[in-house]
Amino acid sequence: MRAESFIVDTDVHNAIGKLKDLLPYLPKVWHQQWLESGIGVHGQYYSPVGVLRQDAVPDGGGVPGSDPRFVLKHYMEPNGIDYAILTGGGEQGISLHADPDYANAVASAFNDWLADNWLGVSPKFKGSIQINHSDPAAAAKEIDRMGQHPAMVQVVMGSGARMPYGNRFYHPIYEAAERNGLPVAIHPGTEGKGIAGAPTPSGYPTRYMEWHNILPANFMTHINSLVCEGVFEKYPKLKLVSIEGGIAWLPHLMWRMDKNYKALRDSTPWLKRLPSEYIVDHVRVTTQPIEEPAKPEHLLQIFQMMHADKIAMFSSDYPHWDFDNPKVVLNGLPRELKRRILGLNAAELYGFPMLDEQKEAELA
């Protein structure tokens, strides 16, 4: 048994097989709307490679990621995944629906469906609480409602929003997350949809590749906002997880924020430390889609610059088209750094037991 064998995948997408599967958890007043429109928040970009891996279709047919037992058999068991953080199949888009009551109802229904249909199948599955972040008061109630479920390990929000996430409008969400001991994760894919603004400060890209390339800009916006608005001073136990937003941009952001803080700190008097120190203590990033420089040693340098041994966590994005294989993606990294990224950093964040007694004896 190698030390690298402990693996936590922090981004596995589970999906509702058929819209009708959610009806038992959704108030009847919303049934017709759900069956006719689902999330009801649509994007405008066509992906020529699709979104889902076709080899991930369950044995009995259906949507990839819709059968928990097939996910175990097809992905987790062959790759030695100890825990998978389930992030849903695009439900974060509900926060950008024009009707907050519908959005709140769908978010709650999805959480109940997740608890009943996935979290009891295997202790390896861990859940993310879906919320409607456009209604923070209702979102806080949902966090309190689901936060004590033993297999719910974080709150998840889409990165598309009407304003940056440090804004005090969102603070009830962070207060509830801290109260329940849960990290808050941000996941991309909702930029430019529904009631959110354009996906870039300059408007709308023309095609999917352009949109996909620039997604990290939105993560930079939110992390910059969370630090500068003093969220981590106000909620000192809060952790933020940046999922699927890339990683190579983080050192640049940390340097730029630190440099400007030295001259402009009077505008953020609540900050007691350098912005980069808040990021290292409170922000975690996931590896997929990892940047791939022509010279692999450059990626290692970036990992060193961003303190990846503390803040980076493995993610595969299964079963999406740009899936990263845990057996391949981090090859070439120093052994201890790889071990921390593959599992130990996530185990520390989420409170997972890192190794059972048998594994500990084999690694001794």
N, C-alpha and C positions, 0 to 999 in steps of 0.2 A: 504494500500500500504506500503510494507516494504522498508526500505532504500536500501536493497540489490537489489531491483527490477530493477535498472538501469544497463543494461548489454551491454557491447561491446565485440563481439567475434572477436578477431584479426587474426583468421586464418580459413576462410571458403573457401573450394576449389570449384570453379566453372569450368565447363568443356565444351569444344566444343562437341556438340552432334555427329556430323558427320564431317569428314575432309572437305567435300565440302562446309560446312557452312562458311569457312574462305575465299573461293575463291573470293567473291565480294570485299574483302579488300586487296587482294594480287595481285601484278603485274603479268600479264599473263605469263611472262617468267618463273615464278616459279610454275605454276599450276601443271604441270605433276610431278615435284619432290615432291611437297607437297602431292598430292594424292597417290603417290607410297611409300613415306617414312615418311611423317609427320615430327616430330621434327628430326628424323634421328639420335638420340643419344640414345644408348641402354645400359642398365646395365646387370649384369650377375647374379643377385641374385633372387632366387625363394622364394616367400612368401607362406607358406602352408595355411595361412588364407586369402590369397588374399590381395587386397589393399582397396577395396571399400565395404561399407556396402550394402548388398543386399536389405535391407528394404528401402533404399534410392532411388530405381529405380523410376523415375517419373511415374505418372498415365498412361501416354501414351506410356511408355516404353522408352528405351534409357539408356544412361550412367548416373549413379548417379551424381548429381550436375550439370546436363546440362539444367535443366528447372528452371528458377528463381522463377516462381510462385509456383512450387512444393517445392522449398527450403523454401519459406516463410511459406507455409502451413504445411509442414512436420516437420520443425525444428524451425524456428525463432518464429513464432506466439505461438506455444505451450510452448516454453521455455522463452518467454518474452524478446527476443533479440531486443535491440533498434537499434543497428548498427552492420553490418557484414563487415569486411574487406575482400574483395575477393582477393585470392592469386593465382588463376589459377589452372590448372590441370597438372602441370609438364612442363609448357612452359619455366621455368628457364633453362631447359636443352639446349635450343637453343644456349646459350652462349658457349657451348662446341662443337658446330658443327665446322667442319674443314673449312667451307666456310663462311666467315664473311658477305658477301653480302646477302646470303640466310638467315643467322641468323638475320641480321638487318631488312630484309623485313618481316620475319615472326613475329618478335617482334612488329613491327609497325602495321601489320595487326591484330594481336591479340588485341592490345590496341584499335583500331578502332572498332573491333567486340565487345569488352567488353562495350565500350561506347554506342553502338547502341542497344545491346541486353540485357544488364543487368542494367546499371546505370540509365536508364530512367524508369525502371519497378517500382522501389520503392526508396524513399529517404533513406531507411535503408541500401541499398547497397552502399558500397564505394570501389573504385578501387585501384589496385596497378599497376603502370606502369612497364610493362615488358621491359627489355632492353637486348642487347647483351653486357655483361660486358667485353667480350674479344676485343671489339672495343670501347674504352672509348670516342673517339671523336664523333662517331656516336651515342653512348648511350646518351651523353650530349645533342645532337640535339633532340633526341627523348624525353628526359625529358623536354626540353624547349617547344617542340611541344605539349605535352600532359599535361604539368604541370599546365596550367591555367584552365583545365577542373575542374569545381567546385566539382565534385565527385571523382576525383583522389586525394588520400590522402597520397600516399607514392610511392617510387621506390622499386622494389623487384629484388633481385639477388639470384641465387642458390649458395649454400655454396661450391660446387665443383668448383675448380679454378686451374689455373696453378701456381699461386703464392699467398701469403697471401694478404689480402685486404688493409693493410696499405701501401703497395708498391705505390710509386708515380705514377706508370703506371695508377692506377685507379683514381687519384685525379681529373681529369676532371669530373668524375661522381659525386663526392662529391661537387665540385664547383657548378655544375648545380643543384643538389638537394638543396643545401643551397640557391642558387639564387631563386629557386621556393618555398622555404619554406616547403620542403618535407623531412620527414625522409627516411632513406634507410634501407630496411629490408633484412635480409638474411634468406633463407629457405633451409632446407636440401633435400636430395634425389638425388643429382647429383654427389655425391662423387664417384670417380672411373669411371666415364662415359666419353665418347668422348675424347677430347684433354686434359682433366684434368689428374692429376697424380693419383697414387694409393690412395685409401680412407684412408689409415693409413700410418704413416711414415715408417712402416716396410713392406708395401706391401698390398696384398689383403686378407681379411678374406675368410674363406671357404664357409660360408653360411649366409643366410639372418639375422638370429638372431645375429651372431657375428657383422655383418656390422651395424645393427640397434643399438646394444648396444653401439658402440664406436662413434656414430655420434657427441656427444658433443666435442670430441677432435678437430674436425675441427672448431667448434665455438670458442673454447679456442684459437686456432691458429689465427683466424681472429681478435678477440677482442684484444689479446695481441699485434698483429701487428698494429692495428689501433691506439692504445694508444702509443706504443713505437715509431712509426714513426711520431708522432706528428700531426696526422690528426685532432684531436679535438682542437689543438692550431691553426692550419692553418685555420680550418673551425669551429669557435667557436659556431655557431648556429646549427651545424649538430647533428642530433640524429640518433642512430642506433638501429634497432629492431632485436633481435635474436629470430626467430620464430622456434618453434618445436625443439629446441636444448637442452631441459632440463634446470634445474636451480641449482641443488644441487652442481654442480662443481664451481659455481661462487665465493663463499667465499674463497675457496682454491686458485683460480687464483688471486683474489685480494690480499690475504695475501702474496702469493709468489712474485707477482710483486712488492708490497710495500717493502718487505724485500730486494729484489735484487736491487731495485732502490737506497736504502740507500748507497750501496757500489759501484754501477755501474752507477750512474747518469751522470758521465762525458761522457758516451757513448751516452746519449740522452739529450744534453744540452738544447734542445728546450722545455723540460718538466718543467713546473713551479710548479707543484703540485704532490702529490702522485698519482700513477696510479689508485688506488681505487677511488680517488676523481673524476677523469675523467670518470670512469665507472658509478658511481652513477649519475653524471650530464648528461651523453650523451648516455648511453646504457639502453635499455629496453628489458626485457625478457618476453616470453609468457609461460603460465603454462603447456600446453600440449606438450609432454607427461610428466606429473608431476611425480617425483619420489615418491615412496610409501614405506617409511620405516616401519619396524614392529611396531615401537612405534610412533604414530602420533605426539606426542609432539616434536620429533626430527625434523620433517618437519617445525614446527613452529619456532624452534630455527634457522634453516637454513634461513627461511624468515627474521628473525630478523637480522641475520648476514649480509645479502645481501641488507638490506634496501628495502625489498619488498613493503613496504608502498609507496615507491616512484617509483620503477622501474618495478614491476611485473604487467602483464596484463593477463586477462583471454583469453584462446583460446580453441576451441573444436576440431579442425582438421576435422570437418564435411566435407564430408561423409566418412572419412577413417576408417579403421578397429579399430584403437585405439582411437576413439572418446571419449572425456571427456564431461560428462553431467554437465551443469552449476548448476543444482539443487542438485548435489551430490558431485562434485569434491572438493569443498572448505569447505564442512561442517566441523565444529569443530574449524575453525579459529575465532579469535575475530571479533566481528561484524564490527567494523570500518575498520579493515584490509581487511576483505572479501569484504566490499563495495568498497574499493579503487581498489582492484585487479579486481573485476568483471566489473567495468565500469569507475570509476572516473580517474584512471591513464591514461587510453586510451583517455578519453574525453579531458583531459588536453593536451596530446601529439598531438592529431589530430585536436583539436579545435572544438569538437562537443558540441552542447548545451546539458548540462547534464540532465536537467529536464525541462519539459514544465510547464506552470503555474498550470495546474491541479494537476500534480504530486507533485509540490512544496507545494500546499495547503494541499494535502492528507498527506504529510510527516511532516507538521508543527505540 
